[in-house]
Amino acid sequence: MKGVAILGSTGSVGASALEVVEGAPDRLRAVALAAGRNVERLAAQVLRHRPVLCSVEREEDRAALLARLPAEARPEVLVGEAGAVAVASHPEASAVLCAMVGAVGLRPTLRAIERGVHVAIANKEPLVLAGRLCTERARQSGATVLPVDSEHNAIFQSLRGHRSADVHRIWLTRSGGPFRTVADLDSVTLEQALHHPTWAMGKKITVDSSTLMNKGLEVIEARWLFDVPAERIQILIHPESVVHSMVEYIDGSVVAQLGPTDMRVPISYALGFPERLARPASMARLDLLRIARLNFESPSFERFPCLGLAYRALELGGTAPAVLNAANEVAVAAFLDARIRYRQIPALIARVLEAHPVQPGEDLEQLLEADRWARERATSELGRG
Ligand SMILES: NC(=O)c1ccc[n+]([C@@H]2O[C@H](COP(=O)([O-])OP(=O)(O)OC[C@H]3O[C@@H](n4cnc5c(N)ncnc54)[C@H](OP(=O)(O)O)[C@@H]3O)[C@@H](O)[C@H]2O)c1
């Protein structure tokens, strides 16, 4: 029986992960759950899974959670970043699923990595902010880092049994998002940006998918997870979202992973690793005859400047990806609060990235300082309109 700790259990990935756990009662058990403020959902999860430890964002969330639980079902409940780190450190958790959103997941993710356990990573922002540090610490601790992002999970699967020296390039696919065929991006509304054509996800990643920043963050994530330079990571628009990504080898062979558009597939691969867990009856099998055609296109760097900004940050190196990520988090939050228009998202990120004096970013403090600087700079740019 594998004990699982879930960071971000109340989110889209976290909730799907608990479905995977529930579907494999003889293999997996949720021992610790970290959430933010959604105590209603967390209370329901506690009653169903009976974890021994939980964490919430604030003291008032703790009180609200405990008030919803009968005495016999109350786990230990901790608060804030230290609480999430304790969830990632739980001794009964031999697998930790990192599914918080944003850089806030960095310290709990690092803690899980330092423990040397199985670390299933959906939360890409820590890898963007501190990819070198995360992968170095995984090497030191012997942690098995298992990507949950469907593209990286596909690449991980496509690399198994092959020598990394034989990789020619990586093809990251993407659906194209809601605006692939929309000519005028100036008048895009929040509602349109939150409507993803193929995936149901949290709000931040849904907006990131529409601007293509999500794909940019994924390029940086892939660079660190698979140790492949940016110039050998290419993006393909693939509207059907059936081919989740591919690896091209030096002999011309291309190995791909295909599957249903359902996050339970990569989550179950990552939690079950190295074995596979059976598909739940509620998940449709991939029906290639029904889909019949698979289409591929190049992305437009002109229409979606976030993509170029991400490659630029990777090229600048050091603290630049941390700055890109932080400025994007501030810009997307402002767009979600209707404080800026859609087109202002890349403009704000570009201004912050240009103003940043890049540092080597070799230690955590320097990376966190760059993250702080970028948030302050982006917020003051917002204040100036
Ligand atoms: N959704 C997908 O299909 C998908 C696919 C690939 C990768 N990812 C990546 O996976 C991560 C999660 O995505 P998601 O779509 O699941 O996001 P989401 O639905 O917004 O969930 C985010 C989770 O993080 C928690 N959280 C947020 N701020 C927190 C804080 N300060 N302290 C503690 N917990 C906090 C939230 O708690 P509350 O809700 O309780 O406040 C929630 O549990 C992202 O990095 C995303 O890029 C997602």
The ligand as a MOL file (V3000), in Angstrom:
LIG
                    3D

  0  0  0     0  0            999 V3000
M  V30 BEGIN CTAB
M  V30 COUNTS 48 52 0 0 0
M  V30 BEGIN ATOM
M  V30 1 N -5.7500 21.3400 -14.0980 0
M  V30 2 C -5.0500 20.6180 -14.9590 0
M  V30 3 O -5.6060 19.8450 -15.7380 0
M  V30 4 C -3.5430 20.7390 -14.9770 0
M  V30 5 C -2.8250 20.0470 -15.9440 0
M  V30 6 C -1.4420 20.1060 -15.9240 0
M  V30 7 C -0.7850 20.8710 -14.9850 0
M  V30 8 N -1.5020 21.5730 -14.0610 0 CHG=1
M  V30 9 C -0.7860 22.3810 -13.0640 0
M  V30 10 O -1.1510 21.8800 -11.7750 0
M  V30 11 C -1.2390 22.9570 -10.8360 0
M  V30 12 C -2.6390 22.9660 -10.2420 0
M  V30 13 O -3.5770 23.2640 -11.2700 0
M  V30 14 P -5.1460 23.1820 -11.0240 0
M  V30 15 O -5.7730 23.4150 -12.3310 0
M  V30 16 O -5.4740 21.9500 -10.2500 0 CHG=-1
M  V30 17 O -5.3490 24.4830 -10.0900 0
M  V30 18 P -6.5850 24.8350 -9.1630 0
M  V30 19 O -7.7850 24.0690 -9.5550 0
M  V30 20 O -6.6610 26.3140 -9.1410 0
M  V30 21 O -6.1150 24.2980 -7.7150 0
M  V30 22 C -5.0530 24.8930 -7.0250 0
M  V30 23 C -4.8610 24.2460 -5.6750 0
M  V30 24 O -3.8460 24.9670 -4.9620 0
M  V30 25 C -4.3660 25.3740 -3.6930 0
M  V30 26 N -3.7550 26.6440 -3.2950 0
M  V30 27 C -3.7520 27.8130 -3.9770 0
M  V30 28 N -3.1070 28.7580 -3.2700 0
M  V30 29 C -2.7090 28.1670 -2.1120 0
M  V30 30 C -2.0200 28.6220 -0.9570 0
M  V30 31 N -1.5920 29.8880 -0.8360 0
M  V30 32 N -1.7840 27.7230 0.0270 0
M  V30 33 C -2.2000 26.4410 -0.0590 0
M  V30 34 N -2.8750 25.9630 -1.1230 0
M  V30 35 C -3.1250 26.8200 -2.1350 0
M  V30 36 C -5.8550 25.5320 -3.9210 0
M  V30 37 O -6.5360 25.5160 -2.6790 0
M  V30 38 P -8.0300 26.1120 -2.4730 0
M  V30 39 O -8.7850 25.8970 -3.7240 0
M  V30 40 O -8.5100 25.2800 -1.3070 0
M  V30 41 O -7.8680 27.5520 -2.1040 0
M  V30 42 C -6.1150 24.2910 -4.7970 0
M  V30 43 O -6.1600 23.1450 -3.9850 0
M  V30 44 C -0.8820 24.2240 -11.6100 0
M  V30 45 O 0.4650 24.5320 -11.4220 0
M  V30 46 C -1.1430 23.8540 -13.0610 0
M  V30 47 O -0.3160 24.5730 -13.9570 0
M  V30 48 C -2.8650 21.5110 -14.0320 0
M  V30 END ATOM
M  V30 BEGIN BOND
M  V30 1 1 1 2
M  V30 2 2 2 3
M  V30 3 1 2 4
M  V30 4 1 4 5
M  V30 5 2 4 48
M  V30 6 2 5 6
M  V30 7 1 6 7
M  V30 8 2 7 8
M  V30 9 1 8 9
M  V30 10 1 8 48
M  V30 11 1 9 10
M  V30 12 1 9 46
M  V30 13 1 10 11
M  V30 14 1 11 12
M  V30 15 1 11 44
M  V30 16 1 12 13
M  V30 17 1 13 14
M  V30 18 2 14 15
M  V30 19 1 14 16
M  V30 20 1 14 17
M  V30 21 1 17 18
M  V30 22 2 18 19
M  V30 23 1 18 20
M  V30 24 1 18 21
M  V30 25 1 21 22
M  V30 26 1 22 23
M  V30 27 1 23 24
M  V30 28 1 23 42
M  V30 29 1 24 25
M  V30 30 1 25 26
M  V30 31 1 25 36
M  V30 32 1 26 27
M  V30 33 1 26 35
M  V30 34 2 27 28
M  V30 35 1 28 29
M  V30 36 1 29 30
M  V30 37 2 29 35
M  V30 38 1 30 31
M  V30 39 2 30 32
M  V30 40 1 32 33
M  V30 41 2 33 34
M  V30 42 1 34 35
M  V30 43 1 36 37
M  V30 44 1 36 42
M  V30 45 1 37 38
M  V30 46 2 38 39
M  V30 47 1 38 40
M  V30 48 1 38 41
M  V30 49 1 42 43
M  V30 50 1 44 45
M  V30 51 1 44 46
M  V30 52 1 46 47
M  V30 END BOND
M  V30 END CTAB
M  END
